[in-house]
Amino acid sequence: MKSKNIALLTFLSVTLAAAGCRDDVNDSGGGGTTADGGNSSDGGSGAGGPNGGGGNGNCTPTEGDEELTCDDGTDNDCDGFPDCEDFDCETFEECLRPAENSNVTCSDGVDNDDDGDTDCADMDCIERAACLFESTNGTCDDDIDQDGDGAADCDDLNSDDEPGNCVTSEGVSVCGGPAGGCSNGLDDDDNGFIDCGDFGCSDNWEITACQDLTDESKSDALCSDGEDNDLDGLEDCDDPGCATAPGSPREGITVCGGPATTPDEVCSDGVTNDGNAFIDCDDFGCSQNPDVTVCNSEITDVTCDDGEDNDGNGFTDCEDFSCQIPSVTVCPLENTFAQCTDSIDNDGNGFADCNDFACQNIDFGSGGAACSTQPR
């Protein structure tokens, strides 16, 4: 008899708890608390309050509910996480914090997001290159074996699976390497690449001179201006970005031995002129070339501010990822190395630095080291 009564009481309590979650919002029944091991729908109609407190009667834990009120001290969706502790609130202004998720902020010795964890001890940093490789002056002088190969700092010679190493890398000087290796126009580490054309420099976030550079291969003008725009020691048609091979310029480039025609004609002839299997507007040499108009690309200040979906992909102006490139200035975007390492949500979309899709997909000139996680 006793066991039947216990079973009945258990059934009634579960039933009442489930019904209570859909009770009138003015009810004040206490929800289960964090402290006593209960959940948000235990013990009555109220949701479990923050910090293990009592419920407030607003418990409606139906599928699809979200924490849409992020500053009322209440676990509105009854998932056990109130306000800014809930992932639903992470993009709300009151919950935004500085970011600690770029190679720069993950190696500066500061708890940028004030979560109690600094640099590589922060879960947001564990996949960044700053916490995986020893290839900068900072990571080569911190007494930490970042890559776990048993050799720390200047004892680390491994260059097979890293963008560089501590001893011979261009851009690393603390272990006796070349002090001016990224700005002297020389191949200091004798690997065939010069200055910002060397991953030791371009993937080294300490070398600011190699960030936010102009891509030399974007137009006929850049491939014929007599300047080394991307600081790789090669200018104009000597740069592989302008001419992929002798007599074989990039699609859309006509000044480096290409066909005696215009970029528009090259990008609409149905031929892969540079032999890379991409034809006409499917080739970045055409679609991201401001000299080319036949591709209707959204890549300039004009096309990113004209109210039209120029490339027909369903996104207009600043809503189009094509406009999220450093050369576009009319959009409040997160699209430069500086903006992707400043712990600020520059474009106001709720995501800062490397949490922003724009930062993860930008080549900052020669490199992209702000958000890189592994060598290219």
GUKOL-324474 format. One line per field, with one value per residue (C-alpha): x, y, z; residue in one letter. Coordinates in nm, 3 decimals. Layout:
// GUKOL-324474
u (X|...) .
v (Y|...) .
w (Z|...) .
r (A|...) .
//
This chain:
// GUKOL-324474
u (0.000|0.282|0.455|0.133|0.091|0.451|0.397|0.075|0.237|0.527|0.289|0.088|0.398|0.537|0.199|0.152|0.505|0.448|0.113|0.259|0.501|0.205|0.020|-0.082|0.219|0.106|0.154|0.450|0.524|0.893|1.094|1.368|1.696|2.051|2.150|1.922|1.983|1.639|1.564|1.366|1.033|1.061|0.863|0.577|0.491|0.781|1.111|1.427|1.568|1.926|2.198|1.976|1.694|1.320|1.111|0.917|0.621|0.720|0.814|0.714|0.980|0.833|1.056|1.199|1.180|1.473|1.604|1.490|1.494|1.856|1.863|1.572|1.754|1.525|1.576|1.290|1.328|1.382|1.706|1.900|2.094|1.958|2.032|2.392|2.477|2.245|2.384|2.061|2.178|2.533|2.451|2.250|2.416|2.394|2.582|2.856|3.210|3.548|3.669|3.962|3.976|4.236|4.604|4.683|4.447|4.539|4.904|4.904|4.897|4.562|4.224|4.055|3.703|3.724|3.611|3.889|4.099|4.394|4.531|4.570|4.388|4.075|3.860|3.815|4.190|4.275|4.249|4.432|4.782|4.909|4.829|4.936|5.266|5.596|5.661|5.666|5.897|5.635|5.572|5.944|6.028|5.761|5.900|5.593|5.595|5.293|5.298|5.373|5.666|5.893|6.098|6.017|6.119|6.467|6.501|6.208|6.333|6.022|5.920|5.737|5.393|5.422|5.412|5.766|6.004|6.193|6.545|6.550|6.209|6.198|6.038|6.162|6.472|6.476|6.663|6.927|6.723|6.728|6.614|6.493|6.377|6.037|6.118|6.458|6.365|6.579|6.512|6.674|6.586|6.678|6.346|6.265|6.024|6.087|5.949|5.566|5.563|5.709|5.462|5.712|5.622|5.268|5.138|5.319|5.070|5.359|5.465|5.209|5.376|5.246|4.884|4.608|4.816|4.685|4.658|4.878|4.666|4.337|4.360|4.564|4.639|4.798|4.991|5.146|5.203|5.571|5.509|5.543|5.194|5.198|5.562|5.671|5.979|5.813|5.631|5.380|5.423|5.707|5.455|5.280|4.959|4.966|5.120|5.070|5.338|5.542|5.295|5.002|4.852|4.573|4.224|4.119|4.477|4.579|4.900|5.127|5.136|4.769|4.549|4.550|4.200|4.015|3.953|3.579|3.648|3.887|3.624|3.349|3.529|3.432|3.799|4.010|4.292|4.509|4.449|4.313|3.985|3.776|3.625|3.532|3.318|3.372|3.737|3.825|4.054|3.735|3.474|3.696|3.855|3.723|3.825|3.570|3.210|3.059|3.052|2.839|3.035|2.958|3.318|3.353|3.228|2.992|2.838|2.823|2.623|2.383|2.086|2.114|2.200|2.467|2.587|2.237|2.311|2.020|2.225|2.242|2.525|2.666|2.465|2.673|2.991|3.154|3.150|3.341|3.684|3.939|3.902|3.533|3.493|3.120|3.016|3.061|3.228|3.483|3.721|4.077|4.349|4.325|3.948|3.970|4.212|4.070|3.817|3.539|3.226|3.300|3.007|2.750|2.633|2.692|3.016|3.362|3.695|3.737|3.381|3.273|3.245|3.399|3.725|3.755|3.748|3.966|4.319|4.478|4.716|4.980|4.855|4.546|4.712|4.452|4.226|4.448|4.452|4.699|4.960|4.835) .
v (0.000|0.235|0.179|0.255|0.584|0.683|0.600|0.803|1.102|1.084|1.076|1.371|1.580|1.525|1.600|1.918|2.034|1.989|2.166|2.439|2.542|2.652|2.809|3.173|3.403|3.579|3.268|3.284|2.920|2.857|2.685|2.433|2.590|2.537|2.497|2.202|2.020|2.091|2.210|2.498|2.312|2.142|2.239|2.446|2.683|2.923|2.915|2.857|3.195|3.311|3.199|2.923|3.160|3.096|3.106|3.403|3.232|3.294|2.939|2.838|2.584|2.495|2.395|2.697|2.933|3.172|3.406|3.728|3.943|3.949|4.196|4.106|3.862|3.580|3.251|3.318|3.005|2.775|2.623|2.694|2.991|3.340|3.653|3.683|3.331|3.207|3.163|3.318|3.649|3.657|3.905|4.143|4.476|4.435|4.104|4.199|4.185|4.253|3.957|3.731|3.517|3.655|3.566|3.913|3.909|3.547|3.635|3.973|3.854|4.025|3.874|4.080|3.944|3.947|3.586|3.485|3.307|3.469|3.395|3.022|2.931|3.085|2.838|3.100|3.091|2.722|2.681|2.999|2.976|3.173|2.872|2.604|2.715|2.868|3.107|3.462|3.654|3.630|3.255|3.189|3.368|3.260|2.930|2.746|2.454|2.569|2.287|2.012|1.870|1.862|2.164|2.513|2.851|2.863|2.485|2.447|2.378|2.207|2.373|2.088|2.152|2.514|2.845|2.897|2.808|2.991|2.978|3.045|3.199|3.528|3.768|3.598|3.755|3.651|3.331|3.495|3.516|3.813|4.126|4.307|4.002|4.129|4.468|4.453|4.305|3.996|3.626|3.610|3.250|3.132|2.956|3.127|3.385|3.750|3.963|3.959|3.688|3.457|3.289|3.358|3.724|3.721|3.471|3.649|3.887|4.081|4.200|4.476|4.588|4.272|4.326|4.513|4.527|4.582|4.269|4.325|4.103|4.290|4.505|4.614|4.939|4.760|4.528|4.819|5.093|5.019|4.941|4.629|4.666|4.345|4.381|4.038|4.167|4.137|4.410|4.420|4.145|3.981|3.908|3.568|3.746|3.933|3.660|3.301|3.192|3.357|3.467|3.343|3.634|3.604|3.607|3.968|4.102|4.218|4.415|4.117|3.945|3.867|3.897|4.238|4.319|4.465|4.299|4.288|4.093|3.854|3.787|3.707|3.498|3.158|3.057|2.996|3.227|3.150|2.775|2.743|2.569|2.876|3.061|3.427|3.550|3.227|3.331|3.575|3.749|3.869|3.875|4.070|4.295|4.654|4.696|4.429|4.542|4.241|4.039|4.297|4.228|4.393|4.482|4.860|5.160|5.238|4.891|4.843|5.161|5.172|4.985|4.709|4.340|4.373|4.013|3.864|3.650|3.775|4.014|4.387|4.628|4.590|4.272|4.101|3.928|4.051|4.400|4.281|4.345|4.606|4.813|4.883|5.180|5.257|4.962|4.958|4.619|4.416|4.368|4.470|4.314|4.608|4.575|4.198|4.228|4.522|4.335|4.555|4.462|4.719|4.635|4.603|4.255|4.105|3.928|4.066|3.984|3.617|3.531|3.745|3.554|3.847|3.819|3.448|3.481|3.781|3.777|4.077|4.137|3.867|3.677|3.647|3.573|3.747|3.443|3.171|2.836|2.643|2.702|2.742) .
w (0.000|0.090|-0.244|-0.432|-0.243|-0.325|-0.691|-0.697|-0.530|-0.777|-1.072|-0.937|-0.868|-1.219|-1.376|-1.173|-1.251|-1.624|-1.607|-1.390|-1.663|-1.868|-1.577|-1.568|-1.584|-1.269|-1.058|-0.828|-0.762|-0.699|-0.967|-0.902|-0.804|-0.913|-0.553|-0.477|-0.803|-0.942|-1.294|-1.428|-1.423|-1.083|-0.777|-0.923|-1.201|-1.173|-1.358|-1.164|-1.073|-1.133|-0.893|-0.760|-0.659|-0.667|-0.982|-1.114|-1.273|-1.635|-1.725|-2.078|-2.182|-2.520|-2.809|-2.990|-2.694|-2.663|-2.397|-2.563|-2.250|-2.143|-1.856|-1.628|-1.398|-1.510|-1.691|-1.933|-2.143|-1.845|-1.971|-1.654|-1.793|-1.721|-1.922|-2.048|-1.934|-2.209|-2.562|-2.692|-2.547|-2.681|-2.959|-2.738|-2.664|-2.289|-2.314|-2.558|-2.421|-2.579|-2.780|-2.702|-3.010|-3.251|-3.263|-3.135|-2.836|-2.762|-2.711|-2.537|-2.174|-2.111|-2.021|-2.293|-2.247|-1.866|-1.830|-1.592|-1.857|-2.033|-2.380|-2.449|-2.126|-2.283|-2.476|-2.750|-2.816|-2.817|-3.196|-3.290|-3.435|-3.137|-2.919|-3.167|-3.317|-3.216|-3.499|-3.359|-3.128|-2.857|-2.876|-2.916|-2.592|-2.342|-2.206|-2.339|-2.582|-2.784|-3.036|-2.782|-2.974|-2.670|-2.775|-2.651|-2.783|-2.942|-2.916|-3.155|-3.507|-3.644|-3.968|-4.140|-3.997|-3.888|-4.072|-3.939|-3.659|-3.387|-3.523|-3.896|-3.970|-4.151|-3.904|-3.585|-3.433|-3.065|-3.148|-3.364|-3.682|-3.922|-3.738|-4.049|-4.235|-4.343|-4.487|-4.651|-4.988|-4.925|-4.889|-4.545|-4.467|-4.817|-4.882|-5.211|-5.070|-4.989|-4.706|-4.701|-4.965|-4.699|-4.463|-4.184|-4.230|-4.368|-4.111|-3.828|-3.665|-3.510|-3.856|-3.905|-4.229|-4.395|-4.298|-4.485|-4.804|-5.155|-5.363|-5.667|-5.890|-5.870|-6.181|-6.482|-6.297|-6.000|-6.230|-6.417|-6.157|-6.097|-5.728|-5.516|-5.368|-5.164|-5.047|-5.161|-5.343|-5.685|-5.870|-6.153|-6.414|-6.219|-5.943|-5.973|-5.878|-6.209|-6.423|-6.311|-6.556|-6.831|-7.096|-6.887|-6.691|-6.442|-6.588|-6.632|-6.648|-6.994|-6.931|-6.860|-7.197|-7.213|-7.520|-7.687|-7.571|-7.272|-6.931|-7.011|-7.331|-7.157|-6.891|-7.139|-7.404|-7.260|-7.221|-6.912|-7.017|-6.715|-6.725|-6.372|-6.463|-6.380|-6.671|-6.700|-6.407|-6.213|-6.181|-5.902|-6.152|-6.318|-6.042|-5.801|-6.063|-6.053|-6.418|-6.516|-6.558|-6.735|-6.412|-6.231|-5.915|-5.584|-5.496|-5.525|-5.327|-5.615|-5.652|-5.274|-5.229|-5.525|-5.378|-5.638|-5.621|-5.887|-5.883|-5.855|-5.551|-5.342|-5.126|-5.185|-5.108|-4.756|-4.694|-4.963|-4.847|-5.170|-5.018|-4.712|-4.858|-4.748|-5.064|-4.990|-4.754|-4.771|-4.553|-4.173|-4.184|-3.999|-4.290|-4.204|-3.990|-3.751|-3.713|-3.669|-3.377|-3.179|-2.960|-3.100|-3.294|-3.566|-3.792|-3.512|-3.610|-3.265|-3.353|-3.282|-3.445|-3.540|-3.439|-3.734|-4.061|-4.247|-4.052|-4.114|-4.489|-4.566|-4.703|-4.530|-4.817|-4.809|-4.507|-4.293|-3.962|-3.746|-3.748|-3.892|-3.715|-3.927|-4.197|-4.551) .
r (M|K|S|K|N|I|A|L|L|T|F|L|S|V|T|L|A|A|A|G|C|R|D|D|V|N|D|S|G|G|G|G|T|T|A|D|G|G|N|S|S|D|G|G|S|G|A|G|G|P|N|G|G|G|G|N|G|N|C|T|P|T|E|G|D|E|E|L|T|C|D|D|G|T|D|N|D|C|D|G|F|P|D|C|E|D|F|D|C|E|T|F|E|E|C|L|R|P|A|E|N|S|N|V|T|C|S|D|G|V|D|N|D|D|D|G|D|T|D|C|A|D|M|D|C|I|E|R|A|A|C|L|F|E|S|T|N|G|T|C|D|D|D|I|D|Q|D|G|D|G|A|A|D|C|D|D|L|N|S|D|D|E|P|G|N|C|V|T|S|E|G|V|S|V|C|G|G|P|A|G|G|C|S|N|G|L|D|D|D|D|N|G|F|I|D|C|G|D|F|G|C|S|D|N|W|E|I|T|A|C|Q|D|L|T|D|E|S|K|S|D|A|L|C|S|D|G|E|D|N|D|L|D|G|L|E|D|C|D|D|P|G|C|A|T|A|P|G|S|P|R|E|G|I|T|V|C|G|G|P|A|T|T|P|D|E|V|C|S|D|G|V|T|N|D|G|N|A|F|I|D|C|D|D|F|G|C|S|Q|N|P|D|V|T|V|C|N|S|E|I|T|D|V|T|C|D|D|G|E|D|N|D|G|N|G|F|T|D|C|E|D|F|S|C|Q|I|P|S|V|T|V|C|P|L|E|N|T|F|A|Q|C|T|D|S|I|D|N|D|G|N|G|F|A|D|C|N|D|F|A|C|Q|N|I|D|F|G|S|G|G|A|A|C|S|T|Q|P|R) .
//
